[in-house]
């Protein structure tokens, strides 16, 4: 299997925040627009997807943002078939977090995703819009 067959590029970059309104205001001044603003009921977090052309930032108010250099939490790769990608990651023993596929009711039909950890402790999320 060639993983590139199932990926279409970066879906979003995840940045935790302690103050979502301040974060939204900052990125709006840079030209970003709110693509989606919602609540992650499961985590109890306010969430906003901010878009500037093809760049999307997911910011979420978890009150645990470190507020130091390296504050980006994860990079999400957009995929066409989450099950096939998950199978590939498992086969190649790359599921370092032992994560499973999750669902969130974001966007029109929801999103399915899972996360692994890279060699530098970076989080790599694989995400499929439904």
BASE-47607 format. One line per field, with one value per atom (N, C-alpha, C): x, y, z; residue number from 1; residue in one letter. Coordinates in nm, 4 decimals. Example, Ala and Ser with C-alpha at 12.3 -4.5 7.8 and 13.67 -1.06 7.14 Angstrom:
<rs>
c1 = [1.3190,1.2300,1.3200,1.2850,1.3670,1.2900]
c2 = [-0.5690,-0.4500,-0.3300,-0.2250,-0.1060,0.0030]
c3 = [0.7800,0.7800,0.7800,0.7080,0.7140,0.7870]
mipa = [1,1,1,2,2,2]
drendo = [a,a,a,s,s,s]
</rs>
This chain:
<rs>
c1 = [0.0845,0.0000,0.0880,0.0509,0.1199,0.0319,0.0795,0.0007,-0.0385,0.0424,0.0107,-0.1193,-0.1591,-0.2847,-0.4042,-0.3889,-0.4996,-0.4921,-0.3872,-0.3738,-0.3917,-0.4417,-0.4616,-0.3912,-0.3178,-0.2460,-0.2772,-0.2330,-0.2586,-0.4045,-0.4718,-0.6090,-0.6119,-0.5353,-0.5275,-0.4077,-0.3784,-0.2752,-0.3462,-0.3207,-0.3892,-0.3086,-0.3721,-0.3068,-0.3979,-0.3552,-0.4345,-0.4267,-0.5287,-0.5316,-0.5951,-0.5606,-0.6254,-0.7345,-0.7389,-0.8370,-0.8736,-0.9802,-1.0158,-1.0550,-1.1204,-1.1614,-1.0394,-0.9398,-0.8155,-0.7447,-0.7450,-0.6811,-0.7537,-0.8861,-0.9658,-0.9397,-0.9402,-0.9166,-0.7795,-0.6765,-0.5418,-0.5390,-0.5925,-0.5865,-0.6775,-0.7864,-0.8711,-0.7924,-0.7101,-0.6278,-0.5260,-0.4920,-0.3993,-0.4723,-0.6052,-0.6826,-0.7582,-0.7493,-0.8224,-0.9710,-1.0536,-1.1980,-1.2375,-1.3468,-1.3972,-1.4697,-1.4169,-1.4809,-1.5827,-1.5550,-1.6460,-1.6123,-1.7156,-1.6967,-1.7977,-1.7492,-1.8349,-1.7824,-1.8420,-1.7970,-1.7714,-1.6579,-1.6303,-1.6905,-1.8107,-1.8843,-1.8067,-1.7425,-1.6693,-1.5560,-1.4842,-1.3707,-1.4098,-1.5299,-1.5724,-1.4910,-1.4557,-1.3704,-1.4401,-1.4207,-1.4613,-1.3609,-1.4100,-1.3246,-1.3569,-1.2529,-1.2721,-1.1745,-1.2258,-1.1423,-1.1323,-1.0099,-0.9833,-0.9138,-0.9628,-0.9124,-0.8585,-0.7419,-0.6808,-0.6410,-0.7220,-0.7039,-0.7042,-0.5917,-0.5894,-0.5354,-0.4940,-0.4409,-0.5546,-0.5672,-0.6692,-0.6004,-0.6361,-0.5888,-0.7078,-0.6912,-0.7901,-0.7373,-0.8113,-0.7727,-0.8799,-0.8374,-0.9311,-0.8890,-0.9887,-0.9644,-0.9637,-0.8436,-0.8332,-0.7729,-0.7392,-0.6816,-0.5513,-0.4859,-0.3594,-0.2500,-0.2745,-0.1739,-0.0482,0.0665,0.1930,0.2448,0.1996,0.2392,0.3912,0.4553,0.5991,0.6253,0.7497,0.7851,0.7474,0.7086,0.6673,0.5253,0.4400,0.3037,0.2091,0.2502,0.1633,0.1493,0.0268,0.0005,0.0066,-0.0510,-0.0515,-0.0692,-0.0291,-0.0551,-0.1472,-0.2597,-0.3559,-0.3430,-0.3322,-0.3234,-0.4607,-0.5097,-0.6404,-0.6287,-0.7185,-0.7166,-0.8528,-0.8513,-0.9735,-1.0391,-0.9604,-1.0126,-0.9404,-1.0019,-0.9382,-0.9060,-0.9913,-0.9668,-0.8416,-0.8246,-0.7068,-0.5791,-0.5836,-0.4657,-0.4349,-0.5384,-0.5183,-0.4525,-0.5018,-0.4465,-0.2981,-0.2646,-0.1258,-0.0382,-0.0850,-0.0093,0.0117,-0.0925,-0.0814,0.0186,0.0069,0.0966,0.2430,0.2678,0.4052,0.4483,0.3701,0.3997,0.4317,0.3512,0.3706,0.2689,0.1757,0.0736,0.1325,0.2239,0.2974,0.2087,0.0918,0.0009,-0.1057,-0.1072,-0.2124,-0.3504,-0.3603,-0.4869,-0.5788,-0.7063,-0.8085,-0.8754,-0.9573,-1.0297,-1.1428,-1.1472,-1.2491,-1.3422,-1.4572,-1.5531,-1.5870,-1.5945,-1.6451,-1.7504,-1.8581,-1.9648,-1.9352,-1.8127,-1.7732,-1.8077,-1.8196,-1.8518,-1.9900,-2.0200,-2.1555,-2.1902,-2.0974,-2.1270,-2.0363,-1.9514,-1.8608,-1.7229,-1.6338,-1.4951,-1.4481,-1.3705,-1.3096,-1.1587,-1.0897,-0.9468,-0.8791,-0.7469,-0.6640,-0.5285,-0.4504,-0.3249,-0.2109,-0.0958,0.0260,0.1291,0.2412,0.3473,0.4705,0.5307,0.6508,0.7754,0.8910,1.0163,1.0612,1.0004,1.0356,0.9265,0.8382,0.7233,0.6146,0.6233,0.5173,0.3987,0.2789,0.1580,0.1218,0.0921,0.0471,-0.0923,-0.1907,-0.3292,-0.3657,-0.4373,-0.4951,-0.6442,-0.7020,-0.8395,-0.9161,-1.0405,-1.1255,-1.2598,-1.2929,-1.4260,-1.5249,-1.6409,-1.7441,-1.8510]
c2 = [-0.1194,0.0000,0.1244,0.2197,0.3482,0.4495,0.4978,0.5891,0.7152,0.7592,0.8796,0.8650,0.7427,0.7178,0.7659,0.7660,0.7975,0.9354,1.0123,1.1446,1.2540,1.3690,1.4817,1.6078,1.6022,1.7188,1.7466,1.8608,1.9001,1.9415,1.8879,1.9276,2.0489,2.0430,2.1574,2.1428,2.2515,2.2547,2.2855,2.2061,2.2219,2.3036,2.4074,2.4946,2.5092,2.4556,2.4737,2.6184,2.6610,2.7977,2.7989,2.9010,2.9241,3.0295,3.1000,3.2056,3.2058,3.1365,3.1198,3.2512,3.3387,3.4666,3.5512,3.5538,3.6268,3.5661,3.4340,3.3648,3.3952,3.3897,3.4202,3.5633,3.6560,3.7973,3.8164,3.7506,3.7605,3.7123,3.5932,3.5367,3.6108,3.6676,3.7499,3.8715,3.9299,4.0441,4.0043,3.8753,3.8256,3.7853,3.8032,3.7731,3.6421,3.5678,3.4417,3.4693,3.3752,3.3793,3.2576,3.2694,3.1545,3.0625,2.9411,2.8420,2.7607,2.7388,2.6639,2.6992,2.7249,2.7464,2.6572,2.5751,2.4751,2.4400,2.3379,2.2868,2.1374,2.0923,1.9498,1.9037,1.8498,1.8101,1.7084,1.6139,1.5073,1.5629,1.6618,1.7194,1.8441,1.8978,2.0197,2.1402,2.1456,2.2523,2.3326,2.4645,2.5482,2.5257,2.5172,2.4882,2.5864,2.6317,2.7154,2.6709,2.6597,2.6345,2.7669,2.8153,2.9447,2.9215,2.9876,2.9580,3.0823,3.0653,3.1673,3.0966,3.1163,3.0453,2.8951,2.8249,2.6794,2.6383,2.7342,2.7042,2.7068,2.5992,2.5916,2.5649,2.6456,2.6264,2.5846,2.4752,2.4346,2.4822,2.5691,2.6126,2.5664,2.5221,2.4679,2.5122,2.5568,2.6127,2.4997,2.4492,2.3402,2.3844,2.5118,2.5692,2.5001,2.4325,2.3654,2.4089,2.5162,2.5645,2.6044,2.5611,2.5851,2.7274,2.7967,2.9350,2.9500,2.8558,2.8611,2.8312,2.8461,2.8065,2.6607,2.6265,2.4896,2.4620,2.5650,2.5526,2.4798,2.4515,2.3763,2.2355,2.1867,2.0561,1.9438,1.9672,1.8593,1.9130,1.8287,1.8534,1.7415,1.7780,1.6784,1.6625,1.5382,1.5060,1.4593,1.5188,1.4818,1.3489,1.2558,1.1253,1.0937,1.0063,0.9657,0.8439,0.7574,0.6337,0.6076,0.6464,0.6390,0.4956,0.4009,0.2614,0.2065,0.2376,0.1912,0.2521,0.3790,0.4456,0.3867,0.3642,0.3044,0.1664,0.0871,-0.0463,-0.0365,0.0576,0.0791,0.1154,0.2077,0.2521,0.1356,0.0560,-0.0610,-0.1625,-0.1933,-0.2903,-0.2496,-0.1200,-0.0688,-0.0328,-0.0753,-0.0551,0.0906,0.1800,0.3235,0.3826,0.3013,0.3518,0.3597,0.4527,0.4681,0.5116,0.5635,0.6083,0.5036,0.3944,0.2925,0.3542,0.4559,0.5261,0.4442,0.4715,0.4109,0.5213,0.4847,0.5839,0.6424,0.7764,0.8494,0.9229,0.9646,1.0447,1.1704,1.2834,1.4078,1.4635,1.5197,1.5717,1.7105,1.7314,1.8598,1.8616,1.9820,2.0020,1.9440,1.9275,1.8873,1.7445,1.6517,1.5105,1.4460,1.5236,1.4698,1.4425,1.4004,1.3711,1.2511,1.1646,1.0505,1.0706,1.0350,1.0635,0.9730,0.9653,0.9044,0.9743,0.9590,1.0318,0.9375,0.9626,0.8916,0.9955,0.9483,1.0386,1.0157,1.1249,1.1168,1.1027,1.0913,1.0683,1.1847,1.3021,1.4198,1.4574,1.3614,1.3802,1.4670,1.4929,1.5673,1.4745,1.5314,1.4533,1.4680,1.3543,1.3517,1.2898,1.3684,1.3212,1.2877,1.1781,1.1418,1.1631,1.2388,1.2842,1.2754,1.2249,1.2125,1.2793,1.3764,1.4345,1.3304,1.3232,1.2279,1.2986]
c3 = [0.0000,0.0000,0.0000,-0.0786,-0.0824,-0.0089,0.1038,0.1863,0.1105,0.0148,-0.0625,-0.1410,-0.1701,-0.2404,-0.1583,-0.0254,0.0636,0.1276,0.0984,0.1586,0.0545,0.0997,0.0080,0.0546,0.1649,0.2141,0.3596,0.4051,0.5442,0.5577,0.6582,0.6846,0.7768,0.8860,0.9773,1.0699,1.1397,1.2427,1.3738,1.4765,1.6047,1.7039,1.7579,1.8557,1.9778,2.0931,2.2140,2.2622,2.3331,2.3857,2.5248,2.6002,2.7293,2.7165,2.6030,2.5794,2.4309,2.3961,2.2555,2.1889,2.2600,2.2005,2.1639,2.2502,2.2223,2.1005,2.0917,1.9793,1.8493,1.8512,1.7316,1.6865,1.7806,1.7483,1.6825,1.7353,1.6796,1.5348,1.5102,1.3754,1.2772,1.3253,1.2379,1.1875,1.2741,1.2335,1.1272,1.1214,1.0195,0.8910,0.8901,0.7698,0.7728,0.8816,0.8923,0.9132,0.8675,0.8906,0.9727,1.0467,1.1218,1.0244,1.0077,0.9209,0.9994,1.1278,1.2155,1.3590,1.4374,1.5804,1.6501,1.7440,1.8060,1.9442,2.0037,2.1335,2.1177,2.1661,2.1738,2.3058,2.2988,2.4194,2.5023,2.4333,2.5017,2.5874,2.5359,2.6085,2.6876,2.6626,2.7297,2.6863,2.5565,2.5052,2.3960,2.3998,2.2877,2.1757,2.0519,1.9373,1.8252,1.7556,1.6372,1.5291,1.4065,1.2902,1.2159,1.2015,1.1400,1.0071,0.9012,0.7668,0.6978,0.6353,0.5502,0.4216,0.3176,0.1897,0.2147,0.1964,0.2166,0.3535,0.4355,0.5685,0.6711,0.7472,0.8522,0.9851,1.0841,1.2209,1.3054,1.3786,1.4779,1.6121,1.6770,1.8108,1.9077,2.0228,2.1210,2.2604,2.3354,2.4683,2.5710,2.5981,2.6953,2.8285,2.8389,2.9617,3.0011,2.9032,2.9302,2.8339,2.7605,2.6658,2.7425,2.6953,2.7658,2.7502,2.6461,2.6217,2.6145,2.5450,2.5222,2.3750,2.3315,2.1953,2.1749,2.0534,2.0245,2.0674,2.0689,2.1203,2.0265,1.9028,1.8123,1.8673,1.8758,1.9349,1.8329,1.7135,1.6144,1.4728,1.3773,1.2362,1.1902,1.1291,1.0815,0.9307,0.8875,0.7459,0.6994,0.5933,0.5396,0.4651,0.4940,0.4282,0.3673,0.2668,0.1973,0.2616,0.3256,0.3837,0.5153,0.6245,0.7561,0.7963,0.7579,0.7939,0.7248,0.5964,0.5228,0.5801,0.6129,0.6700,0.8067,0.8879,1.0207,1.0067,0.9131,0.8886,0.8503,0.7638,0.7225,0.8427,0.9249,1.0430,1.1391,1.1593,1.2469,1.1900,1.0612,0.9965,1.0088,1.0035,1.0100,1.1516,1.2492,1.3913,1.4236,1.3661,1.3876,1.4847,1.5345,1.6261,1.7669,1.7845,1.9095,2.0258,1.9978,2.1033,2.1343,2.0561,2.0688,2.0551,1.9733,1.9533,1.8636,1.8747,1.7896,1.7106,1.6157,1.5356,1.6195,1.6247,1.7008,1.6044,1.6556,1.5779,1.6557,1.5841,1.6411,1.5451,1.5967,1.5107,1.4555,1.4089,1.3519,1.2039,1.1490,1.0081,0.9771,0.8532,0.8142,0.8564,0.8332,0.8598,0.9630,1.0257,1.1248,1.0677,1.1541,1.1172,1.1990,1.1350,1.2032,1.1987,1.3076,1.3174,1.4184,1.4078,1.5112,1.5068,1.6135,1.6274,1.6636,1.6021,1.6395,1.6841,1.7337,1.7767,1.6906,1.6447,1.5634,1.6480,1.5840,1.6560,1.7434,1.7235,1.8033,1.9017,1.9302,2.0207,1.9589,1.8266,1.7596,1.7364,1.7417,1.7142,1.5673,1.5047,1.3670,1.3678,1.3278,1.3249,1.1815,1.1648,1.0351,1.0490,0.9578,0.9740,0.8420,0.8519,0.7333,0.7595,0.6710,0.6746,0.6249,0.6855,0.6410,0.5595]
mipa = [1,1,1,2,2,2,3,3,3,4,4,4,5,5,5,6,6,6,7,7,7,8,8,8,9,9,9,10,10,10,11,11,11,12,12,12,13,13,13,14,14,14,15,15,15,16,16,16,17,17,17,18,18,18,19,19,19,20,20,20,21,21,21,22,22,22,23,23,23,24,24,24,25,25,25,26,26,26,27,27,27,28,28,28,29,29,29,30,30,30,31,31,31,32,32,32,33,33,33,34,34,34,35,35,35,36,36,36,37,37,37,38,38,38,39,39,39,40,40,40,41,41,41,42,42,42,43,43,43,44,44,44,45,45,45,46,46,46,47,47,47,48,48,48,49,49,49,50,50,50,51,51,51,52,52,52,53,53,53,54,54,54,55,55,55,56,56,56,57,57,57,58,58,58,59,59,59,60,60,60,61,61,61,62,62,62,63,63,63,64,64,64,65,65,65,66,66,66,67,67,67,68,68,68,69,69,69,70,70,70,71,71,71,72,72,72,73,73,73,74,74,74,75,75,75,76,76,76,77,77,77,78,78,78,79,79,79,80,80,80,81,81,81,82,82,82,83,83,83,84,84,84,85,85,85,86,86,86,87,87,87,88,88,88,89,89,89,90,90,90,91,91,91,92,92,92,93,93,93,94,94,94,95,95,95,96,96,96,97,97,97,98,98,98,99,99,99,100,100,100,101,101,101,102,102,102,103,103,103,104,104,104,105,105,105,106,106,106,107,107,107,108,108,108,109,109,109,110,110,110,111,111,111,112,112,112,113,113,113,114,114,114,115,115,115,116,116,116,117,117,117,118,118,118,119,119,119,120,120,120,121,121,121,122,122,122,123,123,123,124,124,124,125,125,125,126,126,126,127,127,127,128,128,128,129,129,129,130,130,130]
drendo = [x,x,x,x,x,x,x,x,x,x,x,x,x,x,x,x,x,x,x,x,x,x,x,x,x,x,x,x,x,x,x,x,x,x,x,x,x,x,x,x,x,x,x,x,x,x,x,x,x,x,x,x,x,x,x,x,x,x,x,x,x,x,x,x,x,x,x,x,x,x,x,x,x,x,x,x,x,x,x,x,x,x,x,x,x,x,x,x,x,x,x,x,x,x,x,x,x,x,x,x,x,x,x,x,x,x,x,x,x,x,x,x,x,x,x,x,x,x,x,x,x,x,x,x,x,x,x,x,x,x,x,x,x,x,x,x,x,x,x,x,x,x,x,x,x,x,x,x,x,x,x,x,x,x,x,x,x,x,x,x,x,x,x,x,x,x,x,x,x,x,x,x,x,x,x,x,x,x,x,x,x,x,x,x,x,x,x,x,x,x,x,x,x,x,x,x,x,x,x,x,x,x,x,x,x,x,x,x,x,x,x,x,x,x,x,x,x,x,x,x,x,x,x,x,x,x,x,x,x,x,x,x,x,x,x,x,x,x,x,x,x,x,x,x,x,x,x,x,x,x,x,x,x,x,x,x,x,x,x,x,x,x,x,x,x,x,x,x,x,x,x,x,x,x,x,x,x,x,x,x,x,x,x,x,x,x,x,x,x,x,x,x,x,x,x,x,x,x,x,x,x,x,x,x,x,x,x,x,x,x,x,x,x,x,x,x,x,x,x,x,x,x,x,x,x,x,x,x,x,x,x,x,x,x,x,x,x,x,x,x,x,x,x,x,x,x,x,x,x,x,x,x,x,x,x,x,x,x,x,x,x,x,x,x,x,x,x,x,x,x,x,x,x,x,x,x,x,x,x,x,x,x,x,x,x,x,x,x,x,x]
</rs>
